[in-house]
Amino acid sequence: MARPDSPTAFTNLLAALSLVILAAGVVGGAGLCILEMLQPSGGWFAGLGYVLGLMALAAGNLLSWLLNAICRWLGDRRKWLRTLLAAQTLPALLCLGYGGFELWGMRQDGQALERGAAVREAVRRDDVAALNAALSRCDATCQGTADARPDALLLLAADAGARRAARWLVNQGAKVSWGLNTPGMDLRSCEGLYLPGVNALGMAAARKDGDMQRLLLEASDEDGRYAALRMAAELDRLDAFEALLAAGISLPRGAPFDGPHDHLLAVAAGGASLQVARRLLAAPPVPITPAVAQAALAQLFRFMNDTDGPPRAIEFAQLLVAQGADIDAPYQGEASLLAEAVRIKRKDMARLLLQAGASRARLPQERREALQALLAGPDEAPWHGAASGCVAP
């Protein structure tokens, strides 16, 4: 007769399964770590092999420990099982503790996100009372987790046109600036132009919200005003551009914003902004040199490439040529802008450049033949623009 502490067929099966799982975890974890040593992952996932290896080892040990504990509870008293269980207990408890800590953190983050969502919803509704109440339930940790800090909420208010909420946030100390750690929102114009990292003041300019802009000027530092000035230049918001210049911005800005491509005329060319360009040409806050005009022409070409080539680009190009830009100058390894338009098979851009004064004669023979075939071919259907959720040019 078997003793009460002798293993049964079931506990033998559990013990064997435990050993297989433990061996798989050890082999898999060690293999991943060795692979990481031989071929480091690098990049954004530096050391990923070590992390996955430790996870495999921890998971194998935990599952094996659970099976061994069940065997022990069922009466298996074999010495090797007791020894293995004792050795596995501390790593298993550490794994369980870490998992519990992470689950608790996920629960806290979920609650913070819910409270932060209530804050943002109050801003969108322009409900100051609800905003005050929601913020009272969202501490600093909650605000950081849910991106509900005052400066970020001010950006949301500018996007939603929530002026009462914006004024309340400004009175609470919210500021508008520009930099790596400041709030920003990506926009896209209805022509297809991508506008990254727009701050609250730039958002007001983009939305043509003069009242919001005047309010946010009070809460903006010079960096924030300069970022909004560039946005106004790119979207041809002349009223906002004039107001921001009058608010006081040191120009030129200096390094790294002192190159020809950072000149406000080049920024305006990035959106083919004719009103702002004429204003700059009439009374330039910074001298416009032929190098600036050439840089602006390159920006205009990129704008045409990113959109469906609106006809106003012709007049803008002619303005730049009058300032000393060479429309037939080499561009990124091609003989000219026209040659590049032919290379990328953009019939609309080629037509605009020809109307602006680009020369066919200065094209290489191969490009001239390709241009003739391109112009004789069918027109392309517009596809760069957006119909909704975009900013009007």
C-alpha positions in Angstrom: 0.0 0.0 0.0 1.3 3.5 -0.9 2.2 5.7 2.0 0.1 8.9 2.4 3.1 11.0 1.4 4.0 9.0 -1.6 3.4 10.5 -5.1 0.4 9.5 -7.1 0.1 9.3 -10.8 -1.5 12.7 -10.9 1.2 14.4 -8.9 3.8 12.6 -11.0 2.2 14.1 -14.1 2.1 17.6 -12.5 5.7 17.3 -11.4 6.8 16.2 -14.8 4.9 19.1 -16.4 6.5 21.5 -13.9 10.0 20.4 -14.9 9.2 20.7 -18.6 7.9 24.3 -18.1 10.8 25.3 -16.0 13.3 23.9 -18.5 11.5 25.7 -21.3 11.7 28.9 -19.4 15.3 28.5 -18.6 16.3 27.5 -22.2 14.1 30.2 -23.8 15.3 32.9 -21.4 19.0 32.0 -21.7 18.6 31.7 -25.5 17.1 35.2 -25.8 19.8 36.7 -23.6 22.6 35.0 -25.5 21.1 36.2 -28.8 21.0 39.7 -27.5 24.6 39.5 -26.5 25.6 38.2 -30.0 23.3 40.5 -32.0 22.3 43.6 -29.9 18.9 44.9 -30.8 19.8 48.6 -30.4 17.6 51.5 -31.6 14.4 52.1 -29.7 14.4 48.6 -28.3 18.0 48.4 -26.9 18.3 45.4 -24.6 15.0 43.9 -25.7 16.4 40.4 -25.8 17.4 40.7 -22.1 14.0 41.9 -21.1 12.2 39.1 -23.1 14.7 36.5 -21.7 14.0 37.6 -18.1 10.2 37.5 -18.8 10.5 34.0 -20.2 12.5 32.8 -17.2 10.2 34.5 -14.7 7.0 33.0 -16.4 8.5 29.5 -16.5 9.6 29.7 -12.9 6.2 31.0 -11.7 4.2 28.4 -13.5 6.5 25.6 -12.4 6.3 26.9 -8.8 2.5 26.8 -8.9 2.5 23.3 -10.1 5.0 22.2 -7.5 3.0 23.9 -4.8 -0.1 22.0 -5.9 1.9 18.7 -5.8 3.0 19.6 -2.3 -0.6 20.4 -1.2 -1.7 17.1 -2.6 0.7 15.3 -0.4 3.8 14.8 -2.5 6.7 15.0 0.1 9.6 14.0 -2.1 12.9 15.7 -1.1 13.8 17.0 -4.5 10.4 18.6 -4.9 10.7 20.4 -1.5 14.2 21.6 -2.4 13.0 22.9 -5.8 10.0 24.5 -4.3 12.0 26.3 -1.7 14.5 27.6 -4.4 11.6 28.8 -6.6 9.6 30.6 -3.9 11.5 33.9 -3.6 11.7 34.5 -7.4 8.0 33.5 -7.8 6.9 35.9 -5.0 9.0 38.7 -6.5 7.3 38.0 -9.8 3.9 38.0 -8.2 4.7 41.2 -6.3 5.9 43.0 -9.4 2.8 41.8 -11.4 0.5 43.1 -8.6 2.3 46.4 -8.5 1.9 46.8 -12.3 -1.8 45.9 -12.1 -2.3 48.4 -9.3 -0.5 51.1 -11.4 -2.7 50.2 -14.4 -5.8 50.6 -12.2 -4.5 54.0 -10.9 -3.7 55.1 -14.5 -7.2 54.1 -15.7 -8.8 56.2 -12.9 -6.6 59.1 -13.7 -7.5 58.9 -17.4 -11.2 58.9 -16.5 -10.8 62.0 -14.3 -8.6 63.6 -17.0 -11.3 62.9 -19.6 -13.8 64.8 -17.4 -11.5 67.8 -17.3 -11.0 67.9 -21.1 -14.7 67.5 -21.7 -15.4 70.4 -19.4 -12.9 72.5 -21.4 -14.5 71.5 -24.7 -18.0 72.5 -23.4 -16.5 75.8 -22.2 -18.0 75.1 -18.7 -15.8 76.8 -16.1 -17.7 75.5 -13.1 -17.4 71.9 -14.4 -13.7 72.5 -15.2 -13.0 73.7 -11.7 -14.8 70.8 -10.1 -13.1 68.3 -12.4 -9.6 69.7 -11.7 -10.2 69.5 -8.0 -10.5 65.7 -8.4 -7.4 65.5 -10.7 -4.2 66.0 -8.7 -0.7 66.6 -10.3 -0.2 62.9 -11.0 -3.6 62.6 -12.6 -2.9 65.7 -14.7 0.5 64.3 -15.9 -1.0 60.9 -16.7 -4.0 62.3 -18.5 -2.3 65.2 -20.2 -4.6 67.6 -18.3 -2.0 70.1 -17.2 -3.1 73.8 -17.5 -0.9 74.6 -20.5 -2.2 71.5 -22.3 -5.8 72.4 -21.4 -5.2 75.9 -22.8 -4.2 74.4 -26.1 -7.4 72.3 -26.1 -9.5 75.4 -25.3 -7.9 77.3 -28.2 -8.7 74.4 -30.5 -12.3 74.3 -29.3 -12.8 78.0 -29.2 -13.6 77.8 -25.5 -12.9 81.4 -24.5 -14.3 81.3 -21.0 -12.3 78.2 -20.1 -9.2 79.8 -21.7 -9.6 82.9 -19.7 -10.0 80.9 -16.5 -6.9 78.9 -17.3 -4.9 82.0 -18.0 -6.0 83.4 -14.7 -4.8 80.2 -13.0 -1.4 80.7 -14.5 -1.5 78.7 -17.8 1.2 79.9 -20.3 1.8 79.6 -24.0 5.4 78.8 -25.1 7.3 76.8 -27.7 9.8 74.0 -27.2 10.4 70.3 -26.8 8.3 70.0 -23.6 5.5 72.4 -24.4 2.0 71.3 -25.5 1.5 71.1 -29.3 -1.2 69.8 -31.6 -0.7 68.6 -35.2 -3.0 70.1 -37.8 -3.5 69.5 -41.5 -4.8 72.2 -43.9 -7.6 71.4 -46.3 -5.0 71.7 -49.1 -3.0 68.8 -47.5 -0.3 70.8 -45.7 1.0 69.1 -42.6 1.4 71.5 -39.6 3.1 69.8 -36.7 3.3 71.0 -33.0 1.0 74.0 -33.2 0.8 75.8 -29.8 -2.3 77.5 -28.4 -1.6 80.9 -29.8 -0.9 79.4 -33.3 -4.1 77.4 -33.0 -6.1 80.6 -32.4 -4.4 82.1 -35.5 -5.1 79.0 -37.5 -8.8 79.0 -36.5 -9.1 82.8 -37.2 -10.2 83.4 -33.6 -9.2 87.0 -33.0 -10.7 87.1 -29.5 -8.9 84.0 -28.4 -5.7 85.3 -29.9 -5.9 88.6 -28.0 -6.5 86.6 -24.8 -3.6 84.3 -25.3 -1.2 87.0 -26.2 -1.3 88.0 -22.6 -0.1 84.5 -21.6 2.5 84.0 -24.2 6.3 84.4 -24.0 8.4 85.5 -27.0 9.1 81.9 -28.1 5.4 81.2 -28.1 4.6 84.3 -30.1 7.3 83.5 -32.6 5.9 80.0 -33.2 2.5 81.5 -33.7 4.0 84.1 -36.1 5.4 81.3 -38.2 2.0 79.6 -38.2 0.3 82.8 -39.3 2.8 83.2 -42.1 2.4 79.7 -43.4 -1.4 79.9 -43.4 -1.6 83.4 -44.7 -3.3 84.8 -41.6 -2.3 88.5 -42.3 -4.3 90.0 -39.4 -2.8 87.6 -36.9 0.6 88.1 -38.5 0.4 91.9 -38.0 -0.9 91.6 -34.5 1.9 89.2 -33.5 4.6 91.4 -35.0 3.1 94.4 -33.1 3.2 92.4 -29.9 7.0 92.4 -30.0 9.2 89.7 -31.4 12.9 90.0 -31.8 13.9 89.4 -35.4 16.1 87.8 -36.6 15.9 85.2 -33.9 19.5 84.0 -34.1 20.8 80.4 -34.2 19.3 78.0 -35.0 16.7 80.2 -36.7 18.9 82.5 -38.6 19.3 80.6 -41.9 17.7 81.5 -45.2 15.1 78.7 -44.8 14.0 80.2 -41.5 13.3 83.6 -42.9 9.6 84.5 -42.6 9.4 84.8 -46.4 10.5 81.2 -46.7 8.0 80.2 -44.1 5.3 82.0 -46.0 6.4 80.2 -49.2 5.8 76.9 -47.3 2.0 77.8 -47.6 2.1 80.0 -50.8 0.9 82.8 -48.5 0.5 85.7 -50.8 -0.8 88.3 -48.4 1.9 87.7 -45.9 4.5 87.7 -48.7 3.4 91.0 -50.0 3.5 92.5 -46.5 7.1 91.2 -46.0 8.2 92.5 -49.4 6.7 95.9 -48.7 8.2 96.3 -45.2 10.6 93.4 -44.4 11.4 93.1 -40.7 14.6 91.3 -41.8 16.4 92.0 -45.1 15.5 89.8 -48.0 18.5 88.7 -50.0 18.7 86.5 -53.2 19.7 83.6 -51.0 16.5 84.0 -48.9 14.4 84.3 -52.1 16.1 81.1 -53.4 15.4 79.3 -50.1 11.8 80.5 -50.3 11.5 79.1 -53.8 12.6 75.7 -52.6 10.0 75.9 -49.8 7.3 76.8 -52.4 8.2 73.8 -54.5 7.8 71.5 -51.4 4.4 73.1 -50.8 3.4 72.4 -54.3 4.6 68.8 -53.9 2.6 68.4 -50.6 -0.6 69.8 -52.1 -2.3 69.7 -55.5 -0.4 72.8 -56.7 -2.8 75.7 -56.2 -2.6 78.4 -59.0 -1.5 81.1 -56.5 1.9 79.4 -56.5 2.5 80.9 -59.9 2.3 84.5 -58.6 4.3 83.6 -55.5 7.1 82.2 -57.6 7.1 85.3 -59.8 7.4 87.5 -56.7 10.5 85.4 -55.6 12.0 85.6 -59.0 11.7 89.4 -58.8 13.6 89.3 -55.6 16.6 87.5 -57.2 15.6 83.8 -57.1 16.6 81.6 -60.0 13.7 79.4 -61.0 16.0 77.3 -63.2 18.7 76.7 -60.6 19.7 73.1 -59.8 17.6 71.4 -57.2 18.5 68.2 -55.2 20.6 66.6 -57.9 18.3 67.7 -60.8 18.9 70.4 -63.4 16.1 72.5 -62.0 12.8 72.5 -60.2 11.1 71.7 -63.5 13.3 68.7 -64.0 12.4 67.5 -60.5 8.7 67.9 -61.2 9.2 65.8 -64.4 11.1 63.2 -62.5 8.4 62.7 -59.9 5.7 62.8 -62.7 3.8 65.8 -61.4 2.0 67.3 -64.3 0.3 70.0 -62.2 3.6 71.2 -60.8 5.3 71.2 -64.2 2.5 73.4 -65.6 2.7 75.9 -62.7 6.5 76.2 -63.0 6.3 76.7 -66.8 3.7 79.5 -66.3 5.9 81.0 -63.6 8.8 81.3 -66.1 10.7 78.0 -65.9 12.7 77.2 -69.0 12.2 74.0 -71.0 15.4 74.8 -72.9 17.6 74.4 -69.8 16.3 70.8 -69.3 18.5 67.9 -70.3 17.3 66.2 -73.4 15.9 63.2 -71.5 13.9 65.4 -69.2 12.6 67.5 -72.1 11.2 64.4 -73.8 9.7 63.2 -70.5 8.1 66.7 -70.0 6.5 66.5 -73.4 5.1 63.1 -72.7 3.9 64.2 -69.2 2.1 67.2 -70.5 0.4 65.2 -73.3 -0.8 62.6 -70.7 -4.0 62.7 -68.7 -4.5 65.0 -65.8 -4.2 63.6 -62.3 -7.2 63.6 -60.0 -6.7 65.8 -56.9 -5.9 63.7 -53.8 -3.8 65.7 -51.4 -6.6 67.7 -49.8 -9.1 66.9 -47.0 -12.8 67.5 -46.8 -13.3 67.5 -43.0 -11.3 67.9 -39.8 -8.8 70.3 -41.6 -7.9 74.0 -41.4 -9.0 76.2 -44.2 -6.1 77.9 -46.1 
